[in-house]
């Protein structure tokens, strides 16, 4: 009893320390004790699957189909195409998804996504000669006339149905001007994660340097379908447009998959979105169709087959494949914009970039001289292939638990050593008392 009473103080401190450390370990959250996955995920149906963004920057056709899935679409001659799920953003298959190509009037999807929310739907505008200045030679027109007053809804029908560059000019004027609209469109594209697009002419008219991609066009169409007015206008087959005085005249949507014009069979479930053509761009098309609870997007840029109505028939082929294959494919990417990096990951990335990036962050948004250069498609590929290792190196959670356990073992060993030494020192006096 006397020995036990002498040893109790020697045990008390180490035991309390060890017990407290064990309690700390039990309170560690799962997010700290278990490394977290860094890959982005998309869904087809209800199962989450990883989506590797680097696949979409690779040349050729990208598709990951399970056993028994329909064969990848063949006979599609377009230079670039994408098939994606509009609800989840999952890219089911693609070919040269980020190839920069002239978009023609499909760029009007970005114009509408940008400008539609900025102009009141009940606004009216008296058109002047100045409003129509600068329309490119050979442009498609709906028939906007100076001296006439138009409602905004009429002008938007002129954009979506007749692909009227004259209507685009007037709406851009109402939106603050041509140059301001270009700036807004470019900003909106970046906000949506569409990094291949460079806007020079908001109506899609051929201009040097103006490009987009099948991926970006799918992004714009997906964003647009979330806007009720956009969805309504792009699904409208025909309408009346104001003429001189109180007269009107009929206009029809130029999207032949929607209308069934010129021998093109209407596509079942089609809900829009926009077609285009210029000499430089060739034929371009973004189409959306809904069957059941699934809505798919197909963007097609510049078919090379030479067949009549090839852009519509190739979009049909892609949509048919998408509806058949969607339950059995793993996405090859996502239309979702990338999430901003978390503070630890952002700090790690800036550490890798060196003192220039750190100085730019410290100097604030006004420090133009230290901003990194704008990314190009090649740098997107490099960044996407480096993103997962970077995330792993910047997230310490995977290493914290082993370090804590090692520390606990060291403390336990030290406690045992102290107990034994205290016992040896007290053993002789204790025996004399007995």
PyMOL commands that set and color helices and strands:
alter all, ss='L'
color gray80, all
select helices_A, chain A and resi 2-27+30-33+53-57+104-118+130-132+152-160+165-174+178-191+214-225+228-234+256-259+261-263+310-328+343-353+355-363+368-370+377-394+397-433
alter helices_A, ss='H'
color red, helices_A
select strands_A, chain A and resi 41-44+47-50+61-65+80-85+90-95+124-126+149-151+238-242+248-252+270-278+282-291+294-301+329-330+333-334
alter strands_A, ss='S'
color yellow, strands_A
deselect
rebuild
show_as cartoon
